[in-house]
Amino acid sequence: MGANPGKAARAKGPPVNGWLVIDKPLGMTSTQVVGRVRRVLQPRKVGHGGTLDPLATGLLPIAMGEATKTVSYVMDGRKSYRFTLRWGQATETDDGEGAVIEEAEGRPDEAAIQAVLPGFTGEIEQVPPLYSAIKVGGKRAYDLARAQTDFELKSRRVMVYEITLLEMPDRDHAVFEVHCGKGTYMRSLARDLGRACGTVAHITDLRRLTVGPFTETDAISLESLESMGHSPAALEQVLPVETALDDIPALALSETEANRLRCGQAVSMVARANRDRISDLSNGSIVFTTSGGKPVALARYEAGDIHPVRVLNL
């Protein structure tokens, strides 16, 4: 059998390690975006920092190479969204893609909306949309919903740090901005806002504005990336692996200590000379270790020792 030239070229090319923040276009799945990035930059490993529905636009951070080891830290970070809510209609998907299943005449005024917003701030109970990727008995909820199977999704606790009414362009629509934690569904928030205001509602437009440390200023359109091809200009768009770790305490190591971590061994911090280095750490803390300004590993502080969790081969 002949060699596969695509695989050969990919294997010989320089490894791509870092984050690329794509401004996801309307109508594409997150998986489709990842596939197109993969074709352009040919990373050896690739993943993304949080799925966006096809209806949604906005930030889709894509991890490549060693950055895939930091995906969970991005997914666990804060996110912010802007969405437009349509009053008076509930849909089976809680967005504009689903069929209308209920209609109501009620339309809240600004005072009524502002009155209910405090109830959607802080740690709240939220039932995910029936059309979601949550597994029920080993099957995805959206597959069960499409098959018209009767099932229920349990409520879960999510964190909403802030929800703001931005504008009311007409009596049928309102625009909100939300800052929230992991696992918060905007479609559920819109549905529940409608009920709290004495009517029904669904999302017609959704954009993700931030994910963890990434903002819109970090983003590039898919079209711009593809126009560059596999070129130095495209690779310049890749952010360093450590960009995802801005909120994690950093710990500088000597080269000897770094080599121990790279070999999977713990590094002792019990010496008196190290007390200032670990003064802000508590048992179980995750730290981002560096040596000579270069990333070494994600590590865990435990009883005076630093234990490697994910070594970054950069």
N, C-alpha and C positions, 0 to 999 in steps of 0.2 A: 504493500500500500504506500502511496506517496504521502509526503509530509503535508500537514495543513499549514500553508504559509501564514494565515492569520494568527494561529496559535504560536508559530515560531517567532513571528515579529513581536507578538505581545510578550513572550517569554524573554526576548533579548532586550527589549526596551527598558529604559530606566523606570524604576518603580514610582508610582504616583501615590504619595502619602499626604493626606490633608483633607480639608473640607471645601466643597463647592456649594454655594448657596444659589439655587435656581429659583427664579420668580416663576412659579408654576402657572402655565396658561390654563384658561377655562377649558373644560371638556376632556382633559387628559387624566389618567390615573397616575398615582405616584410611581407605580411599577413601570409604566410606559416612559416616564421622565428618566428614571434610573437607567432604563435600557438605552435611551438615546445618549445619555452622558457616557455610558460604558462604551458605546461605539466610537465616540469622539476621542476620549482620553485613554481608553483601554487600560483601566486600572486592574490590578490582579484580584483585588477584593473590593466590593462596593456594598453599601447599605444606606439607609436614609434615617433621618432623625424625626420620624413622626408622620404618619400617613395624612394626606389631604384628600378629601372627596373630589371626584371629577368636577362637581359644581363649584368647588372652591378654587381661588387663586392665591398667590402669595408665596411666602417663604417655605421652600423645601430644602433643608440642608442635606447634602449628600456626602457621606463619609467614604473615603477611598484609602485602600491599603491599611496602614497602621491606625488610621483614624477610626476604622471600624471598631476598634477596641474602646473607643470613647463614646459610642452612640448612646448608651444608656444614660450618660450624664447630661446629654442634650435633651433626650426625651423626658427626663425627670425635671428639667428646668421650667421656669415660667414661660408662658406664651401669651400673646395678645392677638386679638382678632377685631375686625370691624365687620358687622353684618347688617343687612337690611331685612326687616321683618315685615311680613304682609299680614295685616289684621283681617279677621273675618273668614278665613279659610284654613282648615286643617287638611293636611295631605298624609297619605299613607307612609311617606318617607320623611316627613317633617321638613321637606325642602320643596323647591319648585319642580323637581323631577317626578314626583309621585302624583297619583290621581287624587283629586279633592274628595275627601270622605266626610266632611262636615262643614257647614257654613253657618255663620252667625251675623246678625245685623250690628251688634255692638262695636263701637269704635271708641277707645279710651282717649281722653284729652291728656295734655301734658301733666296736669296735676295728678291724675289717676295713675299715670305711668310712674312718676317720681315717687308716689306713695308706696308702690310695691317693690321698688328697687332694693331697699335695705334688706328685704327678705331673701334676696338673691346674692347677698354679699357675705363673705366669710365661708365657713365650712357648711355646705348644704348637701341635702340628699337629692340625688338625681337618678332617674331611670333612663338608661341609654335608649336611643331610637331602636325600634324593631329592625330597621334596616341598618344594621351595624355589623362589624366584624367579630363581635363577641361570640365566643363558643358556648353553645347550649347542648349538653349531651354529646360533645364531640363534633357538632356541626355548627357552621357559621349562622348567626341569627338572620342575616340577609337571605341565605339560601332557604331557611325555614319559612321566612316571610313570603318569599316568592312562590314557594310551594303551598302557600295558604295553610300551613300547619299552625295549630293553636299552641302557643307557648307564652311564657312570661319571662321578662328580664327583671332580675332583682335590682333594687336601688343600691346606689353606692355613694359614698361620701367623697365629694370633690371640693376643691378650694377655689373660690372666686374672690380675688383680691379687690377688684373694682369693676363696676359696670356703670357706664355713663350713657345717657341719652344725648346723642349728638345733634340730631335734627328730626323734624317731622315734615318731609317734603309734601305730603298730602294726607288726607284723612285715612287712607288705606295703608300707609307705610310709616315706619320709624327706623332710624339708623342708630345703632349702638356700638360702643367700643368696650371690649371686655379684656381684663388682665386676669389670668387664671393659672391654676396648677395643672399637673398631669391628669389626663383622662377626662377632662371636662368637655362635654359635647355641646357645641353651639346650637345644634338642631333641637336638642332637648331643652336648652335654655329658652329658645324662642317659643317652643310649644308651651312650656310652663309659664312663661310671661303672659302668653295669650290667656291661659286659664285664670291666672291671678288677676288679670284685668277684666274678667267677666266675659271673655270672648274666646276665640280660637285664633291660632296664628301659625305661620311657617316661615322659614328663611327663603328669601329669593336671591340673595347675593351674599357671599362670604369671602373674606380675605384675611389671611394670616399675616400679621404685621411683624411679629418677632417670635423667635424660638430660642430660649436660653440666651446665650450671648449674641446671637445673630440678629441683625436688623436689616431693614430694606436697603441701607447704604452698602451692605455686603453683597447684595443680590445681583445676578446677571440673568438676562433672558435666555431661554433655550435657543432662540434664533441667533442671538449674538454669539453664543458659544459655538454653535454648529457652523457659523460663517467663518470662524477662526480655524476650524479643523484641529487636527493634532499638531499644534504649533507652540512655540515658546509663548506667544500671546495668550493662548488658551491656558497653558500651565501657570501663567502669572495670575490667573483668577483663583487659583487654589490657595486657600488659607491654611496656615500651619496647623498641625494636629492639636497643638496646645490651645488654640483659639477656643475650643470647646470646654476648656477646663478653667476658665477665668474665675469661677466662683469657688474653686477648690483650693485649700491652702497649699502653698508651694514650699518645698524644702530642698535647699541646695546641699548636695553631697560632694564629698571628695571623690576623686577618681577611684580610689580603693573601695570606698563604700558603694559607689555606683556599680563597680564590677561584681561585688557580692550580690547586689539585687539582680543584676542581669543573669547571674548564674542560679537564681532562684533561692538564694540564701537570705536570711534575716540580717539586719544591721542593728547593732545595739546602740541605744541612745542614752544609756544609764550614766555615763560618765558626767561628772559635774560640769565639764566644759561644754556639754551639749544642752544644758538646761534652758538657755535662752532660745535655742533652736526649736525646742519642742514645747515652749511655755503655753502656746495657744492650742495645743492638741489634747484631746481626751481619748480614752480607750475606744477603739472602733473607728476613729477618724480616718477618712480617706485623704491622702496627700498626693500631690503631684511632684515627683522628685526630678531634679535636674542635676547636671554636672557640666561645668564649663559652659553654662547657658543652653545646653542641649537637653531635651527630654530624655528621661531614663525609664521611668515606670510610674504607674499608678500603684500606690502602696497603702497598707493599713497600719496605723499605729496601735500597738497592743502591748501593755505592760512594759513599756520602756524599749520595745523593739519596733523596727520598721520592717514589715513583711511584704514582699512583692505580691501584687494582685494581677496586674497586666503589665508585662514588660514591653516597652515600645522600642522596636528594632529600627532605629533611625540613624 
